[in-house]
Amino acid sequence: MMTREMEFRMERAGLIQVGDQVRLKEDAANTMAGVMYYYTIRDAIAMSNNTKKKLNSLEGVVTKIEASESYWTVTVKIDE
């Protein structure tokens, strides 16, 4: 089994904690570069950047939360 780490941007503190099991929502957008996928930690907690790679699993575990000036970067480990 492969593991993938994905980063999400969270704009409010304290919505999730390291170790939390999370579910993801997948959306797709047609762009000039082709189909791009983006993911949201349910329910509207944090959002990923666009990626060309579609995830095989929509569940993961929060492994890290890092604070920036105006947002938090949440890292989620996803077993694919």
N, CA, C and O of each residue as an XYZ file, in Angstrom:
320
protein
N       0.854     -1.189      0.000
C       0.000      0.000      0.000
C       0.893      1.243      0.000
O       1.856      1.327      0.761
N       0.563      2.191     -0.853
C       1.310      3.451     -0.912
C       0.665      4.481      0.003
O      -0.539      4.452      0.258
N       1.496      5.382      0.486
C       1.008      6.473      1.327
C       1.319      7.783      0.634
O       2.395      7.955      0.062
N       0.379      8.700      0.690
C       0.568     10.023      0.097
C       0.280     11.064      1.168
O      -0.687     10.931      1.919
N       1.109     12.100      1.245
C       0.842     13.224      2.134
C       0.357     14.382      1.284
O       0.920     14.678      0.230
N      -0.686     15.027      1.753
C      -1.281     16.128      1.012
C      -1.481     17.298      1.967
O      -1.859     17.104      3.123
N      -1.227     18.516      1.482
C      -1.391     19.705      2.305
C      -2.699     20.408      1.983
O      -3.137     20.462      0.834
N      -3.309     20.943      3.033
C      -4.565     21.672      2.943
C      -4.401     23.007      3.647
O      -3.625     23.119      4.597
N      -5.116     24.005      3.194
C      -5.085     25.337      3.811
C      -6.323     25.504      4.678
O      -7.450     25.364      4.203
N      -6.102     25.807      5.964
C      -7.186     26.020      6.922
C      -7.123     27.470      7.397
O      -6.054     27.964      7.757
N      -8.266     28.147      7.399
C      -8.264     29.574      7.721
C      -8.752     29.906      9.123
O      -8.762     31.074      9.513
N      -9.160     28.890      9.890
C      -9.564     29.109     11.286
C      -8.878     28.077     12.163
O      -8.806     26.902     11.802
N      -8.382     28.502     13.294
C      -7.634     27.609     14.190
C      -8.565     26.672     14.955
O      -9.732     26.979     15.197
N      -8.014     25.529     15.324
C      -8.688     24.636     16.248
C      -9.805     23.776     15.687
O     -10.515     23.129     16.457
N      -9.987     23.745     14.372
C     -11.083     22.957     13.800
C     -10.774     21.465     13.814
O     -11.682     20.642     13.928
N      -9.488     21.113     13.697
C      -9.055     19.716     13.767
C      -7.726     19.669     14.503
O      -7.063     20.692     14.674
N      -7.343     18.474     14.936
C      -6.103     18.285     15.689
C      -5.262     17.190     15.031
O      -5.783     16.365     14.281
N      -3.955     17.190     15.319
C      -3.077     16.119     14.857
C      -3.621     14.798     15.403
O      -3.981     14.707     16.577
N      -3.677     13.787     14.556
C      -4.199     12.479     14.940
C      -5.648     12.254     14.556
O      -6.128     11.121     14.584
N      -6.363     13.336     14.191
C      -7.773     13.202     13.791
C      -7.894     12.437     12.481
O      -7.114     12.650     11.553
N      -8.868     11.555     12.413
C      -9.240     10.872     11.173
C     -10.148     11.836     10.407
O     -11.094     12.372     10.984
N      -9.877     12.064      9.122
C     -10.684     13.005      8.341
C     -11.197     12.346      7.070
O     -10.591     11.414      6.542
N     -12.328     12.852      6.595
C     -12.891     12.433      5.308
C     -12.728     13.589      4.335
O     -12.821     14.754      4.724
N     -12.486     13.268      3.073
C     -12.268     14.279      2.051
C     -13.404     14.277      1.048
O     -14.021     13.244      0.789
N     -13.674     15.449      0.485
C     -14.638     15.603     -0.606
C     -13.837     15.945     -1.848
O     -12.985     16.833     -1.814
N     -14.103     15.248     -2.940
C     -13.379     15.474     -4.191
C     -14.223     16.305     -5.148
O     -15.416     16.058     -5.321
N     -13.584     17.293     -5.767
C     -14.208     18.082     -6.827
C     -13.232     18.150     -7.992
O     -12.029     17.967     -7.808
N     -13.741     18.408     -9.178
C     -12.894     18.501    -10.369
C     -13.250     19.756    -11.145
O     -14.394     20.211    -11.149
N     -12.235     20.302    -11.803
C     -12.436     21.484    -12.638
C     -11.745     21.245    -13.979
O     -10.610     20.769    -14.025
N     -12.429     21.574    -15.050
C     -11.821     21.505    -16.385
C     -11.058     22.798    -16.627
O     -11.629     23.887    -16.562
N      -9.765     22.672    -16.905
C      -8.924     23.846    -17.130
C      -8.203     23.697    -18.469
O      -8.326     22.670    -19.136
N      -7.460     24.715    -18.850
C      -6.672     24.652    -20.079
C      -5.620     23.543    -19.989
O      -5.199     23.005    -21.013
N      -5.197     23.202    -18.772
C      -4.194     22.154    -18.561
C      -4.828     20.774    -18.437
O      -4.121     19.791    -18.212
N      -6.136     20.685    -18.577
C      -6.837     19.411    -18.422
C      -7.649     19.394    -17.141
O      -7.869     20.436    -16.524
N      -8.091     18.222    -16.744
C      -8.901     18.094    -15.531
C      -7.994     18.213    -14.311
O      -6.980     17.522    -14.208
N      -8.366     19.087    -13.397
C      -7.640     19.265    -12.136
C      -8.583     18.878    -11.002
O      -9.773     19.191    -11.030
N      -8.029     18.192    -10.007
C      -8.808     17.774     -8.852
C      -8.428     18.639     -7.657
O      -7.280     19.063     -7.523
N      -9.397     18.894     -6.799
C      -9.111     19.563     -5.532
C      -9.974     18.920     -4.467
O     -11.058     18.404     -4.738
N      -9.462     18.966     -3.247
C     -10.074     18.226     -2.151
C     -10.342     19.143     -0.976
O      -9.584     20.076     -0.711
N     -11.428     18.866     -0.275
C     -11.812     19.617      0.908
C     -11.933     18.643      2.066
O     -12.546     17.584      1.932
N     -11.342     19.003      3.216
C     -11.562     18.205      4.423
C     -12.979     18.513      4.873
O     -13.323     19.673      5.100
N     -13.806     17.474      5.003
C     -15.210     17.651      5.407
C     -15.278     18.124      6.842
O     -14.460     17.692      7.654
N     -16.144     18.927      7.170
C     -17.102     19.689      6.389
C     -16.581     21.118      6.271
O     -16.739     21.924      7.188
N     -15.971     21.419      5.157
C     -15.439     22.750      4.830
C     -14.409     23.238      5.845
O     -14.402     24.411      6.216
N     -13.534     22.327      6.295
C     -12.515     22.697      7.284
C     -11.282     23.293      6.615
O     -10.757     24.312      7.062
N     -10.821     22.650      5.538
C      -9.617     23.101      4.843
C      -9.664     22.601      3.403
O     -10.347     21.624      3.096
N      -8.919     23.292      2.512
C      -8.970     22.957      1.087
C      -7.561     22.780      0.529
O      -6.629     23.480      0.926
N      -7.422     21.827     -0.405
C      -6.131     21.578     -1.045
C      -5.929     22.505     -2.236
O      -6.847     23.196     -2.678
N      -4.693     22.497     -2.741
C      -4.421     23.121     -4.035
C      -4.930     22.187     -5.121
O      -5.298     21.047     -4.838
N      -4.953     22.657     -6.353
C      -5.329     21.804     -7.478
C      -4.217     20.792     -7.743
O      -3.035     21.097     -7.584
N      -4.610     19.589     -8.147
C      -3.656     18.547     -8.491
C      -4.182     17.751     -9.677
O      -5.393     17.597     -9.839
N      -3.283     17.252    -10.498
C      -3.708     16.428    -11.637
C      -3.975     14.995    -11.199
O      -4.653     14.244    -11.901
N      -3.436     14.611    -10.024
C      -3.567     13.232     -9.565
C      -4.830     13.050     -8.733
O      -5.045     13.741     -7.737
N      -5.650     12.115     -9.161
C      -6.872     11.777     -8.439
C      -6.515     10.820     -7.309
O      -5.744      9.880     -7.507
N      -7.072     11.056     -6.125
C      -6.821     10.174     -4.988
C      -7.637      8.895     -5.108
O      -8.754      8.909     -5.626
N      -7.078      7.794     -4.630
C      -7.803      6.525     -4.600
C      -8.635      6.372     -3.340
O      -9.606      5.614     -3.321
N      -8.261      7.088     -2.288
C      -8.965      7.015     -1.014
C      -9.368      8.421     -0.588
O      -8.628      9.378     -0.816
N     -10.522      8.545      0.022
C     -10.995      9.853      0.500
C     -11.011      9.917      2.021
O     -11.848     10.599      2.611
N     -10.082      9.202      2.654
C      -9.933      9.237      4.107
C      -8.461      9.331      4.448
O      -7.616      8.807      3.723
N      -8.149     10.003      5.556
C      -6.760     10.127      5.977
C      -6.660     10.531      7.432
O      -7.665     10.660      8.132
N      -5.415     10.730      7.877
C      -5.129     11.107      9.256
C      -4.280     12.371      9.238
O      -3.323     12.473      8.471
N      -4.637     13.339     10.091
C      -3.882     14.587     10.207
C      -2.552     14.284     10.890
O      -2.530     13.760     12.004
N      -1.434     14.615     10.221
C      -0.111     14.347     10.790
C       0.608     15.605     11.261
O       1.529     15.524     12.073
N       0.194     16.772     10.757
C       0.891     18.002     11.123
C      -0.021     19.198     10.867
O      -0.796     19.206      9.910
N       0.080     20.213     11.738
C      -0.609     21.492     11.531
C       0.413     22.590     11.802
O       0.957     22.686     12.903
N       0.672     23.424     10.781
C       1.655     24.491     10.902
C       0.983     25.848     10.728
O       0.208     26.053      9.793
N       1.285     26.766     11.630
C       0.707     28.115     11.574
C       1.542     29.014     10.674
O       2.773     28.986     10.712
N       0.848     29.817      9.860
C       1.463     30.897      9.094
C       0.865     32.187      9.629
O       0.178     32.167     10.650
N       1.112     33.304      8.966
C       0.598     34.576      9.465
C      -0.921     34.637      9.505
O      -1.493     35.135     10.475
N      -1.589     34.133      8.459
C      -3.044     34.286      8.404
C      -3.793     32.982      8.134
O      -5.008     32.997      7.940
N      -3.072     31.844      8.119
C      -3.737     30.555      7.885
C      -2.873     29.431      8.451
O      -1.749     29.665      8.894
N      -3.400     28.223      8.433
C      -2.699     27.043      8.920
C      -2.578     26.041      7.782
O      -3.505     25.878      6.989
N      -1.430     25.368      7.702
C      -1.245     24.308      6.727
C      -1.421     22.975      7.450
O      -0.706     22.666      8.403
N      -2.382     22.201      6.976
C      -2.703     20.910      7.565
C      -2.180     19.820      6.639
O      -2.521     19.800      5.456
N      -1.366     18.923      7.154
C      -0.850     17.799      6.372
C      -1.648     16.551      6.744
O      -1.813     16.229      7.920
N      -2.140     15.856      5.714
C      -2.937     14.649      5.908
C      -2.244     13.483      5.212
O      -1.855     13.590      4.049
N      -2.091     12.373      5.923
C      -1.542     11.147      5.351
C      -2.688     10.303      4.844
O      -3.624     10.001      5.583
N      -2.609      9.915      3.551
C      -3.673      9.159      2.896
C      -3.074      7.846      2.403
O      -2.108      7.849      1.640
N      -3.644      6.732      2.834
C      -3.212      5.408      2.348
C      -3.950      5.119      1.058
O      -5.180      5.135      1.016
N      -3.185      4.851     -0.004
C      -3.825      4.590     -1.312
C      -3.607      3.160     -1.739
O      -4.069      2.758     -2.807
